[in-house]
Amino acid sequence: MQILVVEDEDLIRDVVVDILESQGHEVLQAESGERALQLCAEVTPDLIFTDVKLPGPLSGWDVAIRCRESHPGIPVIYSTGHTHSAPRPVSGSIMLHKPYRLERLLESIQTLTGR
């Protein structure tokens, strides 16, 4: 499965990518919303895993909305370290609060994709 990981914190992104690749997934990486949109324009990921708060003008919410404009129905896992962020009700998505367990991430992928 091809997963787009959007995370501006290098250490978190590296750990998530390593875990997903060890599970047999092909992983695309983006450190910003702008880069994530470039990747969504080039390929159709099977799932997006994005931090909600990203540097620059685009949030993880924006990334998911804009990627879904051209690729409707892509499941999204949002992550946030801000407990005061009210989750938006978005179908086909799950919210993980940092720090999350990697097992919870893998369970969320399975729940959303059935794989």
C-alpha positions as a Python dict, from the first residue, in 0.01 Angstrom:
ca = {
    (1, 'M'): (0, 0, 0),
    (2, 'Q'): (124, 351, -81),
    (3, 'I'): (104, 592, 214),
    (4, 'L'): (172, 965, 207),
    (5, 'V'): (325, 1078, 538),
    (6, 'V'): (306, 1454, 601),
    (7, 'E'): (503, 1553, 912),
    (8, 'D'): (731, 1852, 966),
    (9, 'E'): (918, 1702, 1262),
    (10, 'D'): (1204, 1502, 1109),
    (11, 'L'): (1243, 1255, 1396),
    (12, 'I'): (873, 1166, 1405),
    (13, 'R'): (856, 1139, 1026),
    (14, 'D'): (1164, 915, 1015),
    (15, 'V'): (1028, 678, 1281),
    (16, 'V'): (685, 656, 1117),
    (17, 'V'): (839, 597, 773),
    (18, 'D'): (1069, 324, 909),
    (19, 'I'): (779, 145, 1079),
    (20, 'L'): (553, 166, 774),
    (21, 'E'): (827, 45, 539),
    (22, 'S'): (904, -244, 776),
    (23, 'Q'): (536, -341, 739),
    (24, 'G'): (576, -357, 361),
    (25, 'H'): (423, -21, 270),
    (26, 'E'): (559, 213, 5),
    (27, 'V'): (596, 552, 174),
    (28, 'L'): (599, 899, 23),
    (29, 'Q'): (728, 1174, 253),
    (30, 'A'): (644, 1542, 278),
    (31, 'E'): (764, 1792, 535),
    (32, 'S'): (507, 2057, 440),
    (33, 'G'): (158, 2092, 304),
    (34, 'E'): (291, 2234, -20),
    (35, 'R'): (512, 1931, -81),
    (36, 'A'): (226, 1697, 5),
    (37, 'L'): (5, 1861, -259),
    (38, 'Q'): (284, 1823, -517),
    (39, 'L'): (299, 1452, -440),
    (40, 'C'): (-81, 1418, -455),
    (41, 'A'): (-72, 1576, -800),
    (42, 'E'): (180, 1314, -916),
    (43, 'V'): (40, 997, -757),
    (44, 'T'): (-272, 867, -585),
    (45, 'P'): (-178, 742, -238),
    (46, 'D'): (-388, 472, -76),
    (47, 'L'): (-384, 663, 254),
    (48, 'I'): (-267, 999, 389),
    (49, 'F'): (-114, 1027, 737),
    (50, 'T'): (-76, 1395, 822),
    (51, 'D'): (5, 1616, 1115),
    (52, 'V'): (-269, 1876, 1158),
    (53, 'K'): (-31, 2165, 1230),
    (54, 'L'): (224, 2216, 954),
    (55, 'P'): (460, 2503, 875),
    (56, 'G'): (341, 2748, 613),
    (57, 'P'): (-7, 2838, 496),
    (58, 'L'): (-147, 2484, 466),
    (59, 'S'): (-264, 2266, 755),
    (60, 'G'): (-313, 1892, 750),
    (61, 'W'): (-686, 1961, 711),
    (62, 'D'): (-609, 2161, 395),
    (63, 'V'): (-386, 1887, 256),
    (64, 'A'): (-656, 1623, 299),
    (65, 'I'): (-932, 1840, 151),
    (66, 'R'): (-725, 1937, -153),
    (67, 'C'): (-590, 1586, -216),
    (68, 'R'): (-944, 1450, -193),
    (69, 'E'): (-1061, 1700, -456),
    (70, 'S'): (-865, 1509, -719),
    (71, 'H'): (-870, 1170, -543),
    (72, 'P'): (-1205, 1137, -358),
    (73, 'G'): (-1231, 883, -82),
    (74, 'I'): (-865, 866, 22),
    (75, 'P'): (-865, 764, 389),
    (76, 'V'): (-684, 1008, 619),
    (77, 'I'): (-523, 966, 959),
    (78, 'Y'): (-467, 1300, 1132),
    (79, 'S'): (-222, 1344, 1417),
    (80, 'T'): (-200, 1634, 1657),
    (81, 'G'): (-8, 1731, 1964),
    (82, 'H'): (-259, 2001, 2047),
    (83, 'T'): (-523, 1862, 2277),
    (84, 'H'): (-728, 2180, 2247),
    (85, 'S'): (-772, 2127, 1872),
    (86, 'A'): (-1132, 2033, 1812),
    (87, 'P'): (-1146, 1742, 1569),
    (88, 'R'): (-1336, 1809, 1251),
    (89, 'P'): (-1588, 1542, 1158),
    (90, 'V'): (-1440, 1408, 835),
    (91, 'S'): (-1569, 1080, 697),
    (92, 'G'): (-1307, 815, 627),
    (93, 'S'): (-1064, 955, 883),
    (94, 'I'): (-921, 890, 1228),
    (95, 'M'): (-755, 1135, 1470),
    (96, 'L'): (-449, 1027, 1671),
    (97, 'H'): (-324, 1242, 1958),
    (98, 'K'): (51, 1270, 2010),
    (99, 'P'): (220, 1090, 2161),
    (100, 'Y'): (48, 795, 1998),
    (101, 'R'): (159, 433, 2007),
    (102, 'L'): (281, 299, 1675),
    (103, 'E'): (51, 0, 1725),
    (104, 'R'): (-242, 244, 1727),
    (105, 'L'): (-123, 390, 1396),
    (106, 'L'): (-105, 44, 1240),
    (107, 'E'): (-451, -43, 1378),
    (108, 'S'): (-589, 281, 1231),
    (109, 'I'): (-447, 198, 888),
    (110, 'Q'): (-610, -145, 906),
    (111, 'T'): (-942, 3, 1018),
    (112, 'L'): (-955, 257, 735),
    (113, 'T'): (-826, 39, 452),
    (114, 'G'): (-913, -315, 554),
    (115, 'R'): (-550, -407, 481),
}
